[in-house]
Amino acid sequence: MWQELRQTELRPAGIEVVTVALDTGGADHAREFVEQARAQHPCLLDAEHVLDQRLGVVNVPSGVWIDEDGTIVRPPEPAHAVRQDRSYARRLLDRDDLPPRVREAVELASRLRYEDQTYLDAVRDWAARGPDSRYVLSPDEVVERSRPVSQQVARAAASFELGQHLHRHGHPDDACRWFREAHRLDPDNWTYKRQAWHFVSPGLQGPTDVYPGDWVSDVRTIGPENYYPPLELSTPG
């Protein structure tokens, strides 16, 4: 977990970990996870999904490297801190009483691609070498790798923001219309999808008659190996 890594390796090397929960539902939705982790690092809440819009975050967990001058030296990318333990998924799949939809969700989740050790090695190299790390990108490389904001993506962000506003002010049915529009305009943004799905189907995130997609169906369509994009790390030179 990032909490343990921060305490034992990163903080002593001068790197601080800041976690940000993307949750329109508010602080109560994120609090239980922070408390379970007994987090000692800064834990922030982005209730309006500003990171989606400003930095191009489209899935979680995503990591952004920011140096001591406040400059982004790696844009958002999959950020898994520890090797995934798939034994829990295997135990679940061995149960005879597991509902079919839950079984498929667990099976798909067990096949997601994690490059946790690769990413962790890069973070450690940055902690040890600072700006001389081979994984630190130049400003031009950061811009090149950053997700471009097309007019369509900008309209998706505006639609999602309107949906959040309506949801927070007690108009969930009206909000769904704009969440659906955000999904249509930016179909690769999983944070938009999962936030909206969670409001109508917590946990399994669908299927429902509110949205045309759901987590299981969408992951099945793209293939679980494509849920997280491959890491683009610099090679030793």
C-alpha positions, 0 to 999 in steps of 0.5 A: 500500500502507498501508506506503507511505502511512504513511511518506509521508503519515500518520505525518508527520501524526501518524497511525499505521497498525497492521495486524492479521492474522486467522489462526488458523493462527498467526504463520507464515501471516502472516509472509511477507506482513509480510516481503514488505512490509518493514513498518515499522509495527506488525503484529499477529496476531489468531489468535483472531479477537477483532476479529470478535467485539469490533468486528464485522469480517466481511471484509478489508481492514477499517479502524477509525479510533481517535483519540488518546484511544482512541475509535473514530471510524469503525467497521469498513468496507472499507479499500483503500489504493491503486487496484486494478491489474486488469491482472494479472487480465486477463493471467491471463484471457488464458491458455488453460491456466487451469483453469475454476475458477481462471478463474472465481475470477479473473473474479469477483475482477476484478469486486469493487467497490473504493472505494479512492480515496474511502476514501483521500481520507477518511483524508487529510482526517482526517489533516489536520483531526483531530476537525474532519474531516467523516468523523469520526463522533459516538459515537452515529453509531459505535454506529448504524453498528456491527454489532449482536450478536444472539443468533445472531451471538453463538452464531456467535462461540462456535461459531467459537471452539470450532472454532478451539480444536479445530483448534489442538489437533489435532482438525480434523475435529471443528473443521469441525462447529463452523466449519459451525455458525458459517457457518450462524449468521452467513452474512455473516461472510466471515472465518469462512468464508475461515478455515475454507475455507483449512484444507481448500483453501488458495488457491482455498478450495474447493469441497470435500465438507467445507463446503456453500459455497466462495469462488467459489460464494458470491461468484457467488451474492451478486454480486461487486459486493456482496462489499464493502458501499458506503462510508457517508461523510459528505458535505461540509457 
